[in-house]
Amino acid sequence: MLDTNIKSQLKAYFEKIVHPIVLTATVDNTTKSSEMLELLNEVADQSEKITIKLNGGSLKVPSFTVGQPNDVARITFAGLPMGHELTSFVLAILQASGYPPKVENEIIERIRGLEGPLHFQTFISLSCHNCPDVVQALNLMAAINPNIQHEMIDGAWFQDLVDHHQIMAVPTVILNDEVFGQGRMSVEEIIAKLDTNSPKKDAAKLNAKPEFDMLIIGGGPAGSSAAIYAARKGIKTGVISERFGGQVMDTLGIENFISVKETEGPKLVQALEQHVKSYEVDIMNLQRAKALRPSGKGIEIELANGAVLKSKSVIVSTGARWREMNVPGEQEYRNKGVAYCPHCDGPLFKGKRVAVIGGGNSGVEAAIDLAGIVSHVTLIEFDSQLRADAILQTKLNSLPNVSILKSSLTKEVLGDGTKVNGLIYQDRVNATEHRLELEGIFVQIGLLPNTDWLKGTLELSKHGEIVIDHKGETSLPGVFAAGDCTTVPFKQIIIAMGEGAKASLGAFDYLIRSSVPEEEKALAA
């Protein structure tokens, strides 16, 4: 199951095991149990400090726990942790053994201070690239705090639990049998959600920060690039980010990033974050900007938690978000059949009928991927023709379980109160309406810039994009912008990075010029 290279890497990792680990398996005579035992045996063979114990007594079969021999195991894997989740398994072994995690001491103390009991369950799919972040965060918390337990549950293996909790999107986290959250969550985000005093604590710390030379709002490719260029100038640089990495975290395959033949969004974000952190950049994660306003010779940024940061210059790189259909039923059934990430949530719709909204590259790629999982895909395109690349259209048309509806407008998402069971669309040629029976809808109709909070402050285009000049400067002196939130065409990662660098250089040039007294400027003129 594990190739020679992976086994060699595991041997090296397992040299860091502090205390012995026992993997306690609950199995039966099924093929799934055999696969799980094969993996556990291959892993245990890589270290004398790992042993296997059978008949764990779990109600979830097959499953296994990770813990020390004389301690109650608090980490469970109900499923086969391969693919994206193999790293989660390896880290669980190390952390359960007592190996110190690579997180700040403040975070560790906050985890230890959480009161329980807290029983987390994370429903995942092995194709989900956001799931490992959540699994690893909760495993870490369980390893540190004895009041916390965590189970990773592969929805494909435990369909009865998926139905019981009405799981329609991954990752979904259940806490003490109630839905706690969906989507990617970091350790900091989970703690903040558990600790109701967290916003006040954060606001007090942020208010105490001195003025920045350059403050970057957004931690995606544009923001990361801007931060690196600013920090290399030796100026005080800060980054405000709701979620470091932004939209790239939700991107699976990246094959057009020059010099890197192929990678995945989370891997690229990890590399970006490491690069930014190699400089003296103050990263303020989980923070949302609420307002921007001039203040004296600088700019103030008000955050959603009430904190106010000051800076001599600002770069806005807030990126974009998935465009929604804005039809009745969409919000009601979001994550209950209405989804936006086919790679993550596709496996939950195995054998079911789904629709993909949008005939661009994203929509056609989604339909192709889903066709290999679901029973039938209906692609709905507003225009009279698909806009995807010809090679993608050729592939799509070759699939026997795909139907294409052109000149069609989705009018309403239908459901039974708990999950999607259909949609209504209008034929734009003859204005007739039709009902389509299905269980899932994947929306792939483009992006919207995250600039609503700037209306009335900066000049925006009719599409809501920030209007910038050739240096990235906005209509407000000292405020620059870069990436998908701006009027720059072609929303691509590599373009956003270049724009971030340009805006940072433009802002630095502004800082130099604005620091020169007016009388000296007059003499120089």
Disulfide bonds with the S-S distance in Angstrom:
Cys128-Cys131 2.42
